[in-house]
Amino acid sequence: MIAAEQKARVTYDNILRMVDDPDVRDPIIFLRQREIIHFQRFGEGLEITKERMNRKNLYAINPAFDKQ
């Protein structure tokens, strides 16, 4: 999902380089900003998911497995 957001952002950047018309640029700028926010939110969601998975990982927090 994150890769799709990045690909869309690159596409919008390419369109913005080629277009001067404000009626075209303004919606593309909005869409580009939205993709940036989506990328950030997906990243935050991924981090939250990883943290929660680590909490449930008994091997990571069970001292009995750390004994030599």
mmCIF file of the N, C-alpha and C atoms, coordinates in Angstrom:
data_MODEL
# 
_entry.id   MODEL 
# 
loop_
_atom_site.group_PDB 
_atom_site.id 
_atom_site.type_symbol 
_atom_site.label_atom_id 
_atom_site.label_alt_id 
_atom_site.label_comp_id 
_atom_site.label_asym_id 
_atom_site.label_entity_id 
_atom_site.label_seq_id 
_atom_site.pdbx_PDB_ins_code 
_atom_site.Cartn_x 
_atom_site.Cartn_y 
_atom_site.Cartn_z 
_atom_site.occupancy 
_atom_site.B_iso_or_equiv 
_atom_site.pdbx_formal_charge 
_atom_site.auth_seq_id 
_atom_site.auth_comp_id 
_atom_site.auth_asym_id 
_atom_site.auth_atom_id 
_atom_site.pdbx_PDB_model_num 
ATOM 1   N N  . MET A 1 1  ? 0.810  -1.186  0.000   1.00 0.00 ? 1  MET A N  1 
ATOM 2   C CA . MET A 1 1  ? 0.000  0.000   0.000   1.00 0.00 ? 1  MET A CA 1 
ATOM 3   C C  . MET A 1 1  ? 0.866  1.267   0.000   1.00 0.00 ? 1  MET A C  1 
ATOM 4   N N  . ILE A 1 2  ? 1.922  1.218   0.759   1.00 0.00 ? 2  ILE A N  1 
ATOM 5   C CA . ILE A 1 2  ? 2.788  2.401   0.845   1.00 0.00 ? 2  ILE A CA 1 
ATOM 6   C C  . ILE A 1 2  ? 3.440  2.689   -0.507  1.00 0.00 ? 2  ILE A C  1 
ATOM 7   N N  . ALA A 1 3  ? 3.825  1.651   -1.214  1.00 0.00 ? 3  ALA A N  1 
ATOM 8   C CA . ALA A 1 3  ? 4.450  1.843   -2.527  1.00 0.00 ? 3  ALA A CA 1 
ATOM 9   C C  . ALA A 1 3  ? 3.479  2.503   -3.501  1.00 0.00 ? 3  ALA A C  1 
ATOM 10  N N  . ALA A 1 4  ? 2.203  2.147   -3.410  1.00 0.00 ? 4  ALA A N  1 
ATOM 11  C CA . ALA A 1 4  ? 1.201  2.757   -4.301  1.00 0.00 ? 4  ALA A CA 1 
ATOM 12  C C  . ALA A 1 4  ? 1.082  4.254   -4.028  1.00 0.00 ? 4  ALA A C  1 
ATOM 13  N N  . GLU A 1 5  ? 1.125  4.635   -2.764  1.00 0.00 ? 5  GLU A N  1 
ATOM 14  C CA . GLU A 1 5  ? 1.050  6.061   -2.418  1.00 0.00 ? 5  GLU A CA 1 
ATOM 15  C C  . GLU A 1 5  ? 2.255  6.813   -2.974  1.00 0.00 ? 5  GLU A C  1 
ATOM 16  N N  . GLN A 1 6  ? 3.431  6.208   -2.869  1.00 0.00 ? 6  GLN A N  1 
ATOM 17  C CA . GLN A 1 6  ? 4.636  6.848   -3.387  1.00 0.00 ? 6  GLN A CA 1 
ATOM 18  C C  . GLN A 1 6  ? 4.585  6.967   -4.909  1.00 0.00 ? 6  GLN A C  1 
ATOM 19  N N  . LYS A 1 7  ? 4.090  5.939   -5.577  1.00 0.00 ? 7  LYS A N  1 
ATOM 20  C CA . LYS A 1 7  ? 4.003  5.974   -7.039  1.00 0.00 ? 7  LYS A CA 1 
ATOM 21  C C  . LYS A 1 7  ? 3.041  7.066   -7.494  1.00 0.00 ? 7  LYS A C  1 
ATOM 22  N N  . ALA A 1 8  ? 1.902  7.198   -6.802  1.00 0.00 ? 8  ALA A N  1 
ATOM 23  C CA . ALA A 1 8  ? 0.940  8.252   -7.145  1.00 0.00 ? 8  ALA A CA 1 
ATOM 24  C C  . ALA A 1 8  ? 1.574  9.628   -6.941  1.00 0.00 ? 8  ALA A C  1 
ATOM 25  N N  . ARG A 1 9  ? 2.330  9.776   -5.869  1.00 0.00 ? 9  ARG A N  1 
ATOM 26  C CA . ARG A 1 9  ? 2.968  11.073  -5.600  1.00 0.00 ? 9  ARG A CA 1 
ATOM 27  C C  . ARG A 1 9  ? 3.954  11.438  -6.698  1.00 0.00 ? 9  ARG A C  1 
ATOM 28  N N  . VAL A 1 10 ? 4.717  10.481  -7.158  1.00 0.00 ? 10 VAL A N  1 
ATOM 29  C CA . VAL A 1 10 ? 5.670  10.730  -8.247  1.00 0.00 ? 10 VAL A CA 1 
ATOM 30  C C  . VAL A 1 10 ? 4.921  11.124  -9.520  1.00 0.00 ? 10 VAL A C  1 
ATOM 31  N N  . THR A 1 11 ? 3.807  10.456  -9.776  1.00 0.00 ? 11 THR A N  1 
ATOM 32  C CA . THR A 1 11 ? 3.000  10.786  -10.954 1.00 0.00 ? 11 THR A CA 1 
ATOM 33  C C  . THR A 1 11 ? 2.502  12.227  -10.865 1.00 0.00 ? 11 THR A C  1 
ATOM 34  N N  . TYR A 1 12 ? 2.005  12.616  -9.710  1.00 0.00 ? 12 TYR A N  1 
ATOM 35  C CA . TYR A 1 12 ? 1.529  13.994  -9.535  1.00 0.00 ? 12 TYR A CA 1 
ATOM 36  C C  . TYR A 1 12 ? 2.675  14.990  -9.695  1.00 0.00 ? 12 TYR A C  1 
ATOM 37  N N  . ASP A 1 13 ? 3.848  14.661  -9.166  1.00 0.00 ? 13 ASP A N  1 
ATOM 38  C CA . ASP A 1 13 ? 5.015  15.544  -9.348  1.00 0.00 ? 13 ASP A CA 1 
ATOM 39  C C  . ASP A 1 13 ? 5.333  15.728  -10.828 1.00 0.00 ? 13 ASP A C  1 
ATOM 40  N N  . ASN A 1 14 ? 5.271  14.643  -11.584 1.00 0.00 ? 14 ASN A N  1 
ATOM 41  C CA . ASN A 1 14 ? 5.560  14.726  -13.021 1.00 0.00 ? 14 ASN A CA 1 
ATOM 42  C C  . ASN A 1 14 ? 4.525  15.586  -13.744 1.00 0.00 ? 14 ASN A C  1 
ATOM 43  N N  . ILE A 1 15 ? 3.272  15.439  -13.377 1.00 0.00 ? 15 ILE A N  1 
ATOM 44  C CA . ILE A 1 15 ? 2.219  16.270  -13.996 1.00 0.00 ? 15 ILE A CA 1 
ATOM 45  C C  . ILE A 1 15 ? 2.458  17.739  -13.667 1.00 0.00 ? 15 ILE A C  1 
ATOM 46  N N  . LEU A 1 16 ? 2.796  18.026  -12.422 1.00 0.00 ? 16 LEU A N  1 
ATOM 47  C CA . LEU A 1 16 ? 3.016  19.419  -12.012 1.00 0.00 ? 16 LEU A CA 1 
ATOM 48  C C  . LEU A 1 16 ? 4.189  20.055  -12.750 1.00 0.00 ? 16 LEU A C  1 
ATOM 49  N N  . ARG A 1 17 ? 5.181  19.268  -13.120 1.00 0.00 ? 17 ARG A N  1 
ATOM 50  C CA . ARG A 1 17 ? 6.317  19.807  -13.883 1.00 0.00 ? 17 ARG A CA 1 
ATOM 51  C C  . ARG A 1 17 ? 5.916  20.223  -15.294 1.00 0.00 ? 17 ARG A C  1 
ATOM 52  N N  . MET A 1 18 ? 4.875  19.587  -15.825 1.00 0.00 ? 18 MET A N  1 
ATOM 53  C CA . MET A 1 18 ? 4.504  19.825  -17.219 1.00 0.00 ? 18 MET A CA 1 
ATOM 54  C C  . MET A 1 18 ? 3.365  20.827  -17.390 1.00 0.00 ? 18 MET A C  1 
ATOM 55  N N  . VAL A 1 19 ? 2.599  21.108  -16.345 1.00 0.00 ? 19 VAL A N  1 
ATOM 56  C CA . VAL A 1 19 ? 1.367  21.887  -16.478 1.00 0.00 ? 19 VAL A CA 1 
ATOM 57  C C  . VAL A 1 19 ? 1.523  23.250  -15.806 1.00 0.00 ? 19 VAL A C  1 
ATOM 58  N N  . ASP A 1 20 ? 1.060  24.296  -16.504 1.00 0.00 ? 20 ASP A N  1 
ATOM 59  C CA . ASP A 1 20 ? 1.093  25.647  -15.955 1.00 0.00 ? 20 ASP A CA 1 
ATOM 60  C C  . ASP A 1 20 ? -0.298 26.164  -15.583 1.00 0.00 ? 20 ASP A C  1 
ATOM 61  N N  . ASP A 1 21 ? -1.328 25.548  -16.089 1.00 0.00 ? 21 ASP A N  1 
ATOM 62  C CA . ASP A 1 21 ? -2.701 26.003  -15.887 1.00 0.00 ? 21 ASP A CA 1 
ATOM 63  C C  . ASP A 1 21 ? -3.132 25.801  -14.435 1.00 0.00 ? 21 ASP A C  1 
ATOM 64  N N  . PRO A 1 22 ? -3.493 26.895  -13.739 1.00 0.00 ? 22 PRO A N  1 
ATOM 65  C CA . PRO A 1 22 ? -3.902 26.783  -12.329 1.00 0.00 ? 22 PRO A CA 1 
ATOM 66  C C  . PRO A 1 22 ? -5.134 25.895  -12.126 1.00 0.00 ? 22 PRO A C  1 
ATOM 67  N N  . ASP A 1 23 ? -6.016 25.831  -13.119 1.00 0.00 ? 23 ASP A N  1 
ATOM 68  C CA . ASP A 1 23 ? -7.203 24.990  -12.995 1.00 0.00 ? 23 ASP A CA 1 
ATOM 69  C C  . ASP A 1 23 ? -6.851 23.502  -12.999 1.00 0.00 ? 23 ASP A C  1 
ATOM 70  N N  . VAL A 1 24 ? -5.705 23.178  -13.528 1.00 0.00 ? 24 VAL A N  1 
ATOM 71  C CA . VAL A 1 24 ? -5.232 21.792  -13.507 1.00 0.00 ? 24 VAL A CA 1 
ATOM 72  C C  . VAL A 1 24 ? -4.295 21.580  -12.314 1.00 0.00 ? 24 VAL A C  1 
ATOM 73  N N  . ARG A 1 25 ? -3.432 22.551  -12.069 1.00 0.00 ? 25 ARG A N  1 
ATOM 74  C CA . ARG A 1 25 ? -2.439 22.416  -11.005 1.00 0.00 ? 25 ARG A CA 1 
ATOM 75  C C  . ARG A 1 25 ? -3.063 22.325  -9.617  1.00 0.00 ? 25 ARG A C  1 
ATOM 76  N N  . ASP A 1 26 ? -4.065 23.141  -9.335  1.00 0.00 ? 26 ASP A N  1 
ATOM 77  C CA . ASP A 1 26 ? -4.635 23.173  -7.981  1.00 0.00 ? 26 ASP A CA 1 
ATOM 78  C C  . ASP A 1 26 ? -5.197 21.822  -7.535  1.00 0.00 ? 26 ASP A C  1 
ATOM 79  N N  . PRO A 1 27 ? -6.005 21.140  -8.367  1.00 0.00 ? 27 PRO A N  1 
ATOM 80  C CA . PRO A 1 27 ? -6.471 19.812  -7.934  1.00 0.00 ? 27 PRO A CA 1 
ATOM 81  C C  . PRO A 1 27 ? -5.335 18.789  -7.817  1.00 0.00 ? 27 PRO A C  1 
ATOM 82  N N  . ILE A 1 28 ? -4.333 18.904  -8.694  1.00 0.00 ? 28 ILE A N  1 
ATOM 83  C CA . ILE A 1 28 ? -3.206 17.965  -8.629  1.00 0.00 ? 28 ILE A CA 1 
ATOM 84  C C  . ILE A 1 28 ? -2.401 18.205  -7.355  1.00 0.00 ? 28 ILE A C  1 
ATOM 85  N N  . ILE A 1 29 ? -2.225 19.457  -6.987  1.00 0.00 ? 29 ILE A N  1 
ATOM 86  C CA . ILE A 1 29 ? -1.529 19.774  -5.734  1.00 0.00 ? 29 ILE A CA 1 
ATOM 87  C C  . ILE A 1 29 ? -2.298 19.202  -4.545  1.00 0.00 ? 29 ILE A C  1 
ATOM 88  N N  . PHE A 1 30 ? -3.624 19.338  -4.552  1.00 0.00 ? 30 PHE A N  1 
ATOM 89  C CA . PHE A 1 30 ? -4.444 18.772  -3.487  1.00 0.00 ? 30 PHE A CA 1 
ATOM 90  C C  . PHE A 1 30 ? -4.260 17.255  -3.420  1.00 0.00 ? 30 PHE A C  1 
ATOM 91  N N  . LEU A 1 31 ? -4.326 16.589  -4.580  1.00 0.00 ? 31 LEU A N  1 
ATOM 92  C CA . LEU A 1 31 ? -4.185 15.135  -4.611  1.00 0.00 ? 31 LEU A CA 1 
ATOM 93  C C  . LEU A 1 31 ? -2.801 14.697  -4.131  1.00 0.00 ? 31 LEU A C  1 
ATOM 94  N N  . ARG A 1 32 ? -1.774 15.456  -4.509  1.00 0.00 ? 32 ARG A N  1 
ATOM 95  C CA . ARG A 1 32 ? -0.409 15.139  -4.076  1.00 0.00 ? 32 ARG A CA 1 
ATOM 96  C C  . ARG A 1 32 ? -0.292 15.256  -2.561  1.00 0.00 ? 32 ARG A C  1 
ATOM 97  N N  . GLN A 1 33 ? -0.859 16.315  -1.996  1.00 0.00 ? 33 GLN A N  1 
ATOM 98  C CA . GLN A 1 33 ? -0.824 16.487  -0.541  1.00 0.00 ? 33 GLN A CA 1 
ATOM 99  C C  . GLN A 1 33 ? -1.570 15.360  0.162   1.00 0.00 ? 33 GLN A C  1 
ATOM 100 N N  . ARG A 1 34 ? -2.670 14.928  -0.425  1.00 0.00 ? 34 ARG A N  1 
ATOM 101 C CA . ARG A 1 34 ? -3.441 13.832  0.153   1.00 0.00 ? 34 ARG A CA 1 
ATOM 102 C C  . ARG A 1 34 ? -2.630 12.540  0.147   1.00 0.00 ? 34 ARG A C  1 
ATOM 103 N N  . GLU A 1 35 ? -1.885 12.302  -0.928  1.00 0.00 ? 35 GLU A N  1 
ATOM 104 C CA . GLU A 1 35 ? -1.050 11.096  -0.993  1.00 0.00 ? 35 GLU A CA 1 
ATOM 105 C C  . GLU A 1 35 ? 0.050  11.130  0.063   1.00 0.00 ? 35 GLU A C  1 
ATOM 106 N N  . ILE A 1 36 ? 0.602  12.310  0.311   1.00 0.00 ? 36 ILE A N  1 
ATOM 107 C CA . ILE A 1 36 ? 1.633  12.438  1.346   1.00 0.00 ? 36 ILE A CA 1 
ATOM 108 C C  . ILE A 1 36 ? 1.051  12.080  2.709   1.00 0.00 ? 36 ILE A C  1 
ATOM 109 N N  . ILE A 1 37 ? -0.145 12.585  3.007   1.00 0.00 ? 37 ILE A N  1 
ATOM 110 C CA . ILE A 1 37 ? -0.800 12.280  4.283   1.00 0.00 ? 37 ILE A CA 1 
ATOM 111 C C  . ILE A 1 37 ? -1.102 10.785  4.375   1.00 0.00 ? 37 ILE A C  1 
ATOM 112 N N  . HIS A 1 38 ? -1.593 10.197  3.293   1.00 0.00 ? 38 HIS A N  1 
ATOM 113 C CA . HIS A 1 38 ? -1.874 8.756   3.303   1.00 0.00 ? 38 HIS A CA 1 
ATOM 114 C C  . HIS A 1 38 ? -0.593 7.964   3.580   1.00 0.00 ? 38 HIS A C  1 
ATOM 115 N N  . PHE A 1 39 ? 0.496  8.352   2.952   1.00 0.00 ? 39 PHE A N  1 
ATOM 116 C CA . PHE A 1 39 ? 1.776  7.676   3.161   1.00 0.00 ? 39 PHE A CA 1 
ATOM 117 C C  . PHE A 1 39 ? 2.179  7.738   4.635   1.00 0.00 ? 39 PHE A C  1 
ATOM 118 N N  . GLN A 1 40 ? 2.014  8.920   5.239   1.00 0.00 ? 40 GLN A N  1 
ATOM 119 C CA . GLN A 1 40 ? 2.367  9.082   6.648   1.00 0.00 ? 40 GLN A CA 1 
ATOM 120 C C  . GLN A 1 40 ? 1.478  8.224   7.538   1.00 0.00 ? 40 GLN A C  1 
ATOM 121 N N  . ARG A 1 41 ? 0.177  8.224   7.267   1.00 0.00 ? 41 ARG A N  1 
ATOM 122 C CA . ARG A 1 41 ? -0.764 7.447   8.088   1.00 0.00 ? 41 ARG A CA 1 
ATOM 123 C C  . ARG A 1 41 ? -0.532 5.944   7.958   1.00 0.00 ? 41 ARG A C  1 
ATOM 124 N N  . PHE A 1 42 ? -0.246 5.465   6.740   1.00 0.00 ? 42 PHE A N  1 
ATOM 125 C CA . PHE A 1 42 ? 0.056  4.044   6.573   1.00 0.00 ? 42 PHE A CA 1 
ATOM 126 C C  . PHE A 1 42 ? 1.325  3.681   7.335   1.00 0.00 ? 42 PHE A C  1 
ATOM 127 N N  . GLY A 1 43 ? 2.309  4.562   7.301   1.00 0.00 ? 43 GLY A N  1 
ATOM 128 C CA . GLY A 1 43 ? 3.542  4.321   8.056   1.00 0.00 ? 43 GLY A CA 1 
ATOM 129 C C  . GLY A 1 43 ? 3.290  4.263   9.544   1.00 0.00 ? 43 GLY A C  1 
ATOM 130 N N  . GLU A 1 44 ? 2.459  5.184   10.050  1.00 0.00 ? 44 GLU A N  1 
ATOM 131 C CA . GLU A 1 44 ? 2.115  5.181   11.467  1.00 0.00 ? 44 GLU A CA 1 
ATOM 132 C C  . GLU A 1 44 ? 1.354  3.905   11.828  1.00 0.00 ? 44 GLU A C  1 
ATOM 133 N N  . GLY A 1 45 ? 0.429  3.497   10.979  1.00 0.00 ? 45 GLY A N  1 
ATOM 134 C CA . GLY A 1 45 ? -0.326 2.267   11.224  1.00 0.00 ? 45 GLY A CA 1 
ATOM 135 C C  . GLY A 1 45 ? 0.578  1.046   11.258  1.00 0.00 ? 45 GLY A C  1 
ATOM 136 N N  . LEU A 1 46 ? 1.562  1.019   10.371  1.00 0.00 ? 46 LEU A N  1 
ATOM 137 C CA . LEU A 1 46 ? 2.516  -0.084  10.346  1.00 0.00 ? 46 LEU A CA 1 
ATOM 138 C C  . LEU A 1 46 ? 3.316  -0.142  11.641  1.00 0.00 ? 46 LEU A C  1 
ATOM 139 N N  . GLU A 1 47 ? 3.761  1.008   12.115  1.00 0.00 ? 47 GLU A N  1 
ATOM 140 C CA . GLU A 1 47 ? 4.521  1.046   13.371  1.00 0.00 ? 47 GLU A CA 1 
ATOM 141 C C  . GLU A 1 47 ? 3.668  0.590   14.552  1.00 0.00 ? 47 GLU A C  1 
ATOM 142 N N  . ILE A 1 48 ? 2.412  1.033   14.616  1.00 0.00 ? 48 ILE A N  1 
ATOM 143 C CA . ILE A 1 48 ? 1.513  0.611   15.695  1.00 0.00 ? 48 ILE A CA 1 
ATOM 144 C C  . ILE A 1 48 ? 1.310  -0.895  15.649  1.00 0.00 ? 48 ILE A C  1 
ATOM 145 N N  . THR A 1 49 ? 1.114  -1.427  14.460  1.00 0.00 ? 49 THR A N  1 
ATOM 146 C CA . THR A 1 49 ? 0.921  -2.865  14.305  1.00 0.00 ? 49 THR A CA 1 
ATOM 147 C C  . THR A 1 49 ? 2.150  -3.634  14.760  1.00 0.00 ? 49 THR A C  1 
ATOM 148 N N  . LYS A 1 50 ? 3.340  -3.162  14.373  1.00 0.00 ? 50 LYS A N  1 
ATOM 149 C CA . LYS A 1 50 ? 4.567  -3.851  14.786  1.00 0.00 ? 50 LYS A CA 1 
ATOM 150 C C  . LYS A 1 50 ? 4.732  -3.818  16.299  1.00 0.00 ? 50 LYS A C  1 
ATOM 151 N N  . GLU A 1 51 ? 4.425  -2.681  16.932  1.00 0.00 ? 51 GLU A N  1 
ATOM 152 C CA . GLU A 1 51 ? 4.530  -2.573  18.388  1.00 0.00 ? 51 GLU A CA 1 
ATOM 153 C C  . GLU A 1 51 ? 3.584  -3.555  19.069  1.00 0.00 ? 51 GLU A C  1 
ATOM 154 N N  . ARG A 1 52 ? 2.365  -3.640  18.601  1.00 0.00 ? 52 ARG A N  1 
ATOM 155 C CA . ARG A 1 52 ? 1.384  -4.544  19.207  1.00 0.00 ? 52 ARG A CA 1 
ATOM 156 C C  . ARG A 1 52 ? 1.761  -6.003  18.996  1.00 0.00 ? 52 ARG A C  1 
ATOM 157 N N  . MET A 1 53 ? 2.322  -6.308  17.840  1.00 0.00 ? 53 MET A N  1 
ATOM 158 C CA . MET A 1 53 ? 2.753  -7.685  17.598  1.00 0.00 ? 53 MET A CA 1 
ATOM 159 C C  . MET A 1 53 ? 3.917  -8.039  18.514  1.00 0.00 ? 53 MET A C  1 
ATOM 160 N N  . ASN A 1 54 ? 4.821  -7.110  18.751  1.00 0.00 ? 54 ASN A N  1 
ATOM 161 C CA . ASN A 1 54 ? 5.967  -7.374  19.625  1.00 0.00 ? 54 ASN A CA 1 
ATOM 162 C C  . ASN A 1 54 ? 5.517  -7.601  21.068  1.00 0.00 ? 54 ASN A C  1 
ATOM 163 N N  . ARG A 1 55 ? 4.455  -6.910  21.491  1.00 0.00 ? 55 ARG A N  1 
ATOM 164 C CA . ARG A 1 55 ? 3.955  -7.102  22.848  1.00 0.00 ? 55 ARG A CA 1 
ATOM 165 C C  . ARG A 1 55 ? 3.410  -8.509  23.055  1.00 0.00 ? 55 ARG A C  1 
ATOM 166 N N  . LYS A 1 56 ? 2.852  -9.080  22.012  1.00 0.00 ? 56 LYS A N  1 
ATOM 167 C CA . LYS A 1 56 ? 2.261  -10.409 22.111  1.00 0.00 ? 56 LYS A CA 1 
ATOM 168 C C  . LYS A 1 56 ? 3.281  -11.519 21.857  1.00 0.00 ? 56 LYS A C  1 
ATOM 169 N N  . ASN A 1 57 ? 4.487  -11.158 21.494  1.00 0.00 ? 57 ASN A N  1 
ATOM 170 C CA . ASN A 1 57 ? 5.521  -12.137 21.194  1.00 0.00 ? 57 ASN A CA 1 
ATOM 171 C C  . ASN A 1 57 ? 6.126  -12.626 22.509  1.00 0.00 ? 57 ASN A C  1 
ATOM 172 N N  . LEU A 1 58 ? 5.687  -13.769 23.004  1.00 0.00 ? 58 LEU A N  1 
ATOM 173 C CA . LEU A 1 58 ? 6.146  -14.283 24.288  1.00 0.00 ? 58 LEU A CA 1 
ATOM 174 C C  . LEU A 1 58 ? 7.638  -14.581 24.292  1.00 0.00 ? 58 LEU A C  1 
ATOM 175 N N  . TYR A 1 59 ? 8.172  -14.915 23.140  1.00 0.00 ? 59 TYR A N  1 
ATOM 176 C CA . TYR A 1 59 ? 9.602  -15.217 23.084  1.00 0.00 ? 59 TYR A CA 1 
ATOM 177 C C  . TYR A 1 59 ? 10.448 -13.968 23.292  1.00 0.00 ? 59 TYR A C  1 
ATOM 178 N N  . ALA A 1 60 ? 9.935  -12.842 22.934  1.00 0.00 ? 60 ALA A N  1 
ATOM 179 C CA . ALA A 1 60 ? 10.693 -11.598 23.068  1.00 0.00 ? 60 ALA A CA 1 
ATOM 180 C C  . ALA A 1 60 ? 10.696 -11.093 24.500  1.00 0.00 ? 60 ALA A C  1 
ATOM 181 N N  . ILE A 1 61 ? 9.676  -11.463 25.300  1.00 0.00 ? 61 ILE A N  1 
ATOM 182 C CA . ILE A 1 61 ? 9.590  -10.908 26.646  1.00 0.00 ? 61 ILE A CA 1 
ATOM 183 C C  . ILE A 1 61 ? 9.639  -11.965 27.743  1.00 0.00 ? 61 ILE A C  1 
ATOM 184 N N  . ASN A 1 62 ? 9.862  -13.234 27.409  1.00 0.00 ? 62 ASN A N  1 
ATOM 185 C CA . ASN A 1 62 ? 9.886  -14.310 28.386  1.00 0.00 ? 62 ASN A CA 1 
ATOM 186 C C  . ASN A 1 62 ? 11.319 -14.522 28.885  1.00 0.00 ? 62 ASN A C  1 
ATOM 187 N N  . PRO A 1 63 ? 11.604 -14.170 30.149  1.00 0.00 ? 63 PRO A N  1 
ATOM 188 C CA . PRO A 1 63 ? 12.980 -14.300 30.663  1.00 0.00 ? 63 PRO A CA 1 
ATOM 189 C C  . PRO A 1 63 ? 13.488 -15.739 30.667  1.00 0.00 ? 63 PRO A C  1 
ATOM 190 N N  . ALA A 1 64 ? 12.605 -16.727 30.684  1.00 0.00 ? 64 ALA A N  1 
ATOM 191 C CA . ALA A 1 64 ? 13.044 -18.120 30.689  1.00 0.00 ? 64 ALA A CA 1 
ATOM 192 C C  . ALA A 1 64 ? 13.832 -18.459 29.434  1.00 0.00 ? 64 ALA A C  1 
ATOM 193 N N  . PHE A 1 65 ? 13.570 -17.809 28.354  1.00 0.00 ? 65 PHE A N  1 
ATOM 194 C CA . PHE A 1 65 ? 14.283 -18.085 27.115  1.00 0.00 ? 65 PHE A CA 1 
ATOM 195 C C  . PHE A 1 65 ? 15.649 -17.408 27.073  1.00 0.00 ? 65 PHE A C  1 
ATOM 196 N N  . ASP A 1 66 ? 15.858 -16.442 27.976  1.00 0.00 ? 66 ASP A N  1 
ATOM 197 C CA . ASP A 1 66 ? 17.148 -15.734 27.995  1.00 0.00 ? 66 ASP A CA 1 
ATOM 198 C C  . ASP A 1 66 ? 18.182 -16.424 28.883  1.00 0.00 ? 66 ASP A C  1 
ATOM 199 N N  . LYS A 1 67 ? 17.760 -17.409 29.652  1.00 0.00 ? 67 LYS A N  1 
ATOM 200 C CA . LYS A 1 67 ? 18.701 -18.099 30.557  1.00 0.00 ? 67 LYS A CA 1 
ATOM 201 C C  . LYS A 1 67 ? 19.700 -18.906 29.737  1.00 0.00 ? 67 LYS A C  1 
ATOM 202 N N  . GLN A 1 68 ? 20.948 -18.887 30.179  1.00 0.00 ? 68 GLN A N  1 
ATOM 203 C CA . GLN A 1 68 ? 22.015 -19.619 29.487  1.00 0.00 ? 68 GLN A CA 1 
ATOM 204 C C  . GLN A 1 68 ? 22.009 -21.068 29.898  1.00 0.00 ? 68 GLN A C  1 
# 
